[in-house]
Amino acid sequence: MKKIILIVCTLVFLISLTACGTKFDGSRTGNDSEFIMEYSVLNTTDAQDLTIEAGDTISAKIVVDKGSLSIKIQKDGEKPIYESNGISTSNEFDVEIDESGTYTVEVTGKKAKGSVSFIVQSN
């Protein structure tokens, strides 16, 4: 009987350890004009390059069901045009683009569950 209990406890422990290493569980879509992720686990950083013209807008929708996110939008390694850390509430916002170029949208999750959407709106 003790042997069975020991085996069961060991199996439960091993299964719980494998869940600790999950970095991403969800779906991701990205191209030159959008970056969309839905996830039940986000414990990593993901990024997408968007090609944007001056006068265009990035429409962002952030849903945080659990954990927190950090978001950064920047052009070619320049100073970020948008940056926010420790996001723990859902939000929607627009970022207007003054200069044409390739912009990188970077999302980092810490024990996060939810979704993000960044879509280029041409003007």
N, C-alpha and C positions, 0 to 999 in steps of 0.2 A: 504494500500500500504506500509506504514512504517513497519507494522507487517511482511509482506512478505519479505521485504528487511532485516529486523532483523533476521528472520529465516534463510534466505540464507547465510547471513554473519556468523551466528553462526555455521551452517553446514560446511562451508568452513574452519572456524577456527578449528573445531573439527577434520576434516579430516587431516588438516595439522599437528596437534599435534600427531596423530597416526603415521605419517610417520617419525617423529623425533625419535621415539623409536626403529626403526629397527636396529638390530645389525648385522644380516647376511641375505642376500638374494642371493642364488646361489646354487652351487653343490659342494660336497666334496667327495673325494675318498682317502682312506688311508689304508695301510697294512704295513707289515714288510719291504717292499722294495720301497714304493712310498707314496708320499703325494701330492695330486693334488686338487686345488680349483679354481673354476671360479665363480665370484661374481659380482653382480651389486651394492651390498652394503656390506662393511666389516667395522664394527665399534666395533670390539672385538678382542680377542686373541684366536687362535686355535693352537693346537700342535699335533704332531704325532711322536711316537717312531719308529725308523728304526733300524733293526738289521743288522750290517755292519761288514764285515771282514777286517782285515788289508790289505791294498793295493787296496781296492775298492775306488770308487769315487762317490760322490753325484753330479749329474748334475742338476743344478738349472736354471730355466727359470722364470723370473719375468716380468710381464706385468702390468704397471701402467697406466691406462687411466685417472684416477682422484684420488685425495687425496694422501696419503702417507702410507708407510709400514715400519715396523721394523721387522727384521729377526734375529733369534739367533739359532745357532746349537751348542749343547753341549752334552757331554757324562756324564751321571749319576751325574749331579750337579757340575761337574768340571768346570774349566775355559772354556768359549766358544771357540770353534775352529773357529767360524765365527760369527760376529755380526755387524749389520749395522742398523742405525736408520735414520728416515726421508727420506726414499727412495721415490723419486718422478719421477724417470725415469725408463724405462724398461731396463733389463740387463740379460745377460746369463753368468754363471760362473760355475766352477767345484771346489769342495772341496775334496782334497785327504785325505783319512783316514789312519792314522799311526797305530792305535791300535784297535783291534776287540772289539765290545761291542754294547750296545744299545745307540743310539744317539737320542736326542729329537730335532726336528725341530719345532720352535715356530714362528708363524707369527701374528703380530698385525697390524690391519688396522685402519686408522683414515680417515673417509669419503672416503674410497678407493673403486675403481672400477677397475676390471682387472682380473688377474689370477696369480697363482703361481704353479710351478711344481718342485718337488724334487724327482729324481729317482736314485736309487742305481745302479751303473754300476759295475758289477763284473769283476775283472781282473784275 
